[in-house]
Amino acid sequence: MDEDIERAADLLREADTAVALTGAGVSTASGIPDFRSDGGIWDRYDPNDFHIQRFRSDPDGFWRDRAALVAEVYDGPEPNAAHEALAALEDAGALDRIVTQNVDGVHADAGSEEVIEIHGNGGRVACRDCGDRFDADPHHAAVRPGDVDGAPQCPRCDGLLKPDVVLFGERLPAHGLSEARSLARAADCFLVAGSSLTVEPVASLPELAVDTGADLVVVNLDETHVADRAAVDIRADVTEALPALRRAVLDG
């Protein structure tokens, strides 16, 4: 892996614009299970319970299921070595932006500032009427089985609150997707970390980057569909490979 790390470090150092795309594999070491692997979130919960149609037709039931999932899955996750390595690369000017598929907000907790949360942030709720956003924790804590009013209401306009994430059946916000695509086109080096690249349209960003001239670096335990297009393809744990990459970039 050492030669691959050094090659990837060279590409990051040489890039005028470097962009990272991160997926669930970056957060698993923080205790957040991924969604689609054996034992993942969708092995224990029915994805249909978190579809936009369920939210619209049964907001009380949706919110009770959502509160149960949050209590089990998002129990105060802390940044791990992968998050910290990416934040250090950004702080040093070696990484310009992060596009993340994760909704846990841990990149920001690690100190990353230039983050596009393309699927939203589960730590927020948004009002369907006025559009205001609030901290989600009090609303998750207030929803319990047996509550008459399970779905929380906006404290400002009494509208229905929705988790500020993209649910099944919803499109990605146009602005965030457009910005992510622009970054992919502008990148000289595009780093994929901890993503299986199976969920569209985000899964196509690496190919868009390569098609417009970027060098692609992939760090993931399993093979991805862009392995044959990558300048460097590192099959390793991101909590080991990304700190090694940080050291190679900053100390090289």
C-alpha positions as a printed Julia matrix, in Angstrom:
252×3 Matrix{Float64}:
   0.0    0.0     0.0
   2.94   2.37    0.6
   3.62   2.98   -3.1
  -0.08   3.65   -3.74
  -0.22   6.09   -0.84
   2.82   7.97   -2.15
   1.33   8.13   -5.65
  -1.98   9.41   -4.28
  -0.12  11.98   -2.16
   1.72  13.22   -5.24
  -1.58  13.66   -7.09
  -3.07  15.65   -4.21
   0.0   17.85   -3.89
   0.07  18.54   -7.63
  -3.66  19.34   -7.9
  -4.86  22.91   -8.08
  -8.32  21.67   -7.07
  -8.83  18.52   -5.02
 -12.27  17.18   -4.08
 -13.24  14.23   -1.88
 -16.4   12.14   -2.05
 -17.12  10.17    1.12
 -19.59   7.41    1.91
 -20.75   5.26    4.79
 -17.39   3.5     5.1
 -15.88   6.68    6.52
 -18.29   6.64    9.47
 -18.51   2.94   10.37
 -15.48   3.24   12.67
 -17.45   5.9    14.57
 -20.07   3.28   15.4
 -22.52   4.16   12.62
 -23.45   1.05   10.63
 -23.65   1.3     6.88
 -26.94   0.78    5.11
 -26.64  -2.03    2.62
 -24.1   -4.58    3.88
 -24.99  -7.66    5.93
 -25.99  -6.43    9.35
 -26.46  -2.89    8.04
 -29.33  -0.56    8.79
 -31.65  -1.98    6.13
 -31.25  -5.46    7.55
 -32.95  -4.24   10.72
 -35.36  -1.65    9.36
 -37.71  -1.66    6.4
 -36.62   1.03    3.91
 -40.27   1.53    2.97
 -40.87   2.92    6.45
 -38.61   5.82    5.49
 -40.12   6.57    2.11
 -41.52  10.04    1.41
 -44.96   8.48    0.79
 -44.92   6.98    4.31
 -44.03  10.38    5.71
 -46.92  11.98    3.85
 -49.5    9.32    4.66
 -48.51   8.46    8.24
 -46.27  11.16    9.72
 -46.84   9.98   13.29
 -45.77   6.42   12.49
 -42.88   7.67   10.38
 -41.57   9.79   13.22
 -41.84   7.03   15.82
 -39.85   4.69   13.56
 -37.37   7.47   12.82
 -36.84   8.19   16.52
 -36.19   4.5    17.19
 -33.62   4.32   14.38
 -31.85   7.47   15.53
 -31.69   6.24   19.13
 -30.06   3.0    17.99
 -27.8    4.2    15.2
 -26.78   7.79   15.91
 -25.83   7.66   19.57
 -23.35  10.53   19.82
 -20.86   9.45   17.12
 -17.37  10.91   17.42
 -15.0   11.65   14.52
 -12.58   8.85   13.73
  -9.12   8.87   12.16
 -10.54   9.06    8.63
 -12.62  12.17    9.37
  -9.66  13.77   11.13
  -7.3   13.03    8.24
  -9.63  14.68    5.74
 -10.09  17.7     8.0
  -6.29  18.02    8.32
  -5.86  17.86    4.53
  -8.47  20.59    4.13
  -6.85  22.72    6.82
  -3.49  22.38    5.07
  -4.96  23.46    1.73
  -4.46  20.04    0.11
  -8.21  19.37   -0.13
 -10.67  21.99   -1.3
 -14.1   20.46   -0.76
 -15.8   17.35    0.58
 -18.99  15.96   -0.92
 -20.48  13.44    1.49
 -23.28  10.94    1.13
 -23.45  10.67    4.92
 -26.1   12.43    6.98
 -24.36  12.14   10.36
 -22.64  15.55   10.42
 -19.38  14.06   11.69
 -17.2   15.73    9.05
 -18.09  19.1    10.57
 -17.44  17.76   14.07
 -13.94  16.79   12.92
 -13.27  20.34   11.74
 -14.04  20.15    8.02
 -15.64  23.39    6.87
 -16.14  22.97    3.12
 -18.66  20.11    3.15
 -21.6   19.5     0.83
 -24.02  17.15    2.62
 -25.66  15.99   -0.56
 -28.19  13.73    1.21
 -28.86  16.23    4.0
 -28.13  16.15    7.71
 -30.0   13.96   10.18
 -29.14  16.34   12.97
 -31.59  18.88   11.57
 -35.31  19.06   10.87
 -36.97  21.31    8.32
 -40.45  22.75    8.31
 -42.52  21.73    5.29
 -44.4   25.05    5.4
 -42.02  27.87    6.28
 -38.72  26.12    5.48
 -37.01  26.98    8.77
 -34.51  24.46   10.13
 -33.92  23.39   13.72
 -31.85  21.0    15.81
 -33.45  17.56   15.49
 -32.52  16.15   18.91
 -35.4   17.64   20.93
 -37.91  16.39   18.37
 -36.52  12.85   18.27
 -36.52  12.77   22.07
 -40.12  13.94   22.21
 -41.48  11.2    19.92
 -42.34   8.01   21.77
 -44.67   5.08   20.98
 -48.15   5.89   22.21
 -47.85   9.63   21.78
 -51.03  11.12   20.42
 -49.11  13.76   18.48
 -46.15  11.74   17.24
 -45.13  14.03   14.4
 -43.47  17.22   15.69
 -44.62  20.63   14.59
 -42.64  23.73   13.73
 -42.17  25.95   16.79
 -42.62  29.02   14.59
 -45.56  28.25   12.3
 -46.95  24.89   13.52
 -46.13  23.28   10.17
 -45.1   19.64    9.94
 -41.41  18.98   10.55
 -39.46  16.56    8.36
 -35.94  15.24    8.94
 -33.62  17.38    6.83
 -32.48  14.39    4.79
 -33.36  12.97    1.39
 -35.89  10.19    1.91
 -36.55   7.3    -0.44
 -38.65   8.6    -3.31
 -37.24  12.12   -3.1
 -34.86  13.75   -5.53
 -31.6   15.24   -4.38
 -31.76  19.01   -3.89
 -30.95  20.49   -7.28
 -28.51  23.07   -5.93
 -26.4   20.57   -4.0
 -26.23  18.13   -6.91
 -25.36  20.91   -9.35
 -22.59  22.13   -7.07
 -21.21  18.61   -6.64
 -21.15  18.1   -10.4
 -19.4   21.43  -10.91
 -16.77  20.42   -8.37
 -16.25  17.07  -10.11
 -15.71  18.85  -13.42
 -13.29  21.34  -11.85
 -11.23  18.78   -9.9
  -7.66  17.92  -10.85
  -7.72  15.15   -8.24
 -10.94  13.43   -7.15
 -10.66  11.26   -4.02
 -13.33   8.66   -3.25
 -13.24   7.37    0.34
 -15.43   4.72    1.91
 -18.11   4.61   -0.76
 -19.29   1.59   -2.72
 -20.54   3.99   -5.43
 -23.84   2.18   -5.87
 -26.31   5.02   -5.29
 -27.03   7.33   -8.19
 -26.65  10.09   -9.14
 -23.71  10.49   -6.74
 -22.11   7.27   -7.98
 -21.45   8.92  -11.35
 -19.45  11.84   -9.94
 -16.06  10.04  -10.13
 -16.6    9.2   -13.8
 -17.62  12.79  -14.5
 -14.4   13.93  -12.85
 -12.27  11.54  -14.9
 -14.08  12.46  -18.11
 -13.15  16.11  -17.54
  -9.49  15.43  -16.77
  -9.2   14.56  -13.07
  -6.93  11.91  -11.61
  -9.11   9.53   -9.61
  -7.99   8.08   -6.27
 -10.21   5.44   -4.65
  -9.82   4.28   -1.04
 -12.35   1.56   -0.22
 -12.25  -1.96    1.2
 -14.17  -3.44   -1.71
 -13.82  -2.99   -5.45
 -15.93  -0.24   -7.02
 -17.19   0.08  -10.57
 -14.58   2.79  -11.28
 -11.55   0.73  -10.26
 -10.33   0.43  -13.84
 -10.49   4.21  -14.3
  -8.63   5.08  -11.11
  -5.07   6.36  -11.18
  -4.74   4.84   -7.71
  -7.07   2.19   -6.28
  -6.37   1.4    -2.62
  -8.31  -1.51   -1.1
  -7.88  -0.74    2.58
  -9.6    0.47    5.72
 -10.07   4.23    5.41
  -9.09   4.74    9.06
  -5.64   3.37    8.16
  -5.22   4.59    4.59
  -6.41   8.19    4.99
  -4.13   8.98    7.97
  -1.26   7.48    5.96
  -2.24   9.67    3.02
  -2.38  12.73    5.28
   1.13  12.02    6.56
   2.47  11.49    3.05
   0.93  14.73    1.8
   1.87  16.93    4.73
   5.28  15.47    5.52
   6.38  14.69    1.96
